[in-house]
């Protein structure tokens, strides 16, 4: 599925995530009323490279707080998160539950 309208909604939610916080693909899907679309959120995030304004892809992780994707992408997102004050060990956000931003409660 490559639905440009769905992708734009995903990007709107992702742009709302505050610096220093993270959310999950599933939380974005749920906020959009598509609870079983977490994989589609992941596809949208993977396709957002040239979006304006930029989409903070580093702030979206899996439901366990892990950065996913290709190793080079994980390394780049880890650096971006660390610049925002988010500690990442290996490929996992430290204190994920405390840093979790729930779009269903915040939007």
N, C-alpha and C positions, 0 to 999 in steps of 0.2 A: 504494500500500500504506500503510495506516495501522494498524499492529499495536501496540496499547498495551503488550503484553508486550515486544515488541522495543524500543519506545521506552524503557521502564523500564530495560532492560539497557544501552542506549546512555547513558542519564543516569547510571547507576552508574559506568560507565567514565569518562565526562566529569568526574564529581565527584572522581575519583581523580587527575586531572592536577594536579600540584603548581603552586602559584603561580610565575610566572616561566618556565613551560615551556609548550609547545604540542604538539599532535598533529594528525593528519589524519583526515578522515572515513574514508578507506580503512583507516587503522591501527585505528580503532575497529571497523570492519566485520570486518577480519581477526581481531582479538582475540575477536570474538563468533562466529567460525567461519563467517562469511558474507562472504567476501572480495569478492564482486561486489555487495555491498549499500552501497557508499559513498554513493550517491545517497539511499538510504533513511535512512542516518545523517544526511545533510543535512536531509532532511524532518523527522526526529525533532528535530533541533536547532532547526529553525524553529518547532516546535510546543511548545517547553518553557517558554514565557514565564511561566506561573503555577505551575510545579512547585515543590514544597517538599521538601527544601531547594532553593534555587536551583541551576540548572545553569550552570556557567561557560562559556557559549557562546563567549566571546572566545578561549578556549584551543584551539578546534578550527578548523583552517584547511584549505585544500586541499593537495594533495600537493606543490605548489610553494612553500608557505608564504604563500599569498595569502589575504587576507580576502575572502570572497565575499558576495554578496547585494546588497541595496539600499544606495545610497550613505549614507543616514542610519544604517543598521545598521552599516555598515563603520566610519563615523566614531565611533560609540559604542563599538564593540568595540576600535577602535584606542586610544581613551582609556583603556579598562579595562586593556588590555595594558600601556600605557605606565605606568600606576599600579603595575603589578606589576614594572616594570623591564625590560620587553620593548621593544626598539626596533623601530619600524615606520616604513618609508619608503614613502610612497605608500600602497599597500595590501598591502605585502609585509613579512613578518617578517625583520628583519636577523639573520643567523646562524641561520637556520632549522634547519639540520642540527645545530648545536651545542645548540640549545634543544629539539630534537625529543624527545618522551617517547614511547617505544614501549610501548603497553599489553601487547603479547605478551611482553615481557621483564620488565615491572614488576609485573604482576598475577599 
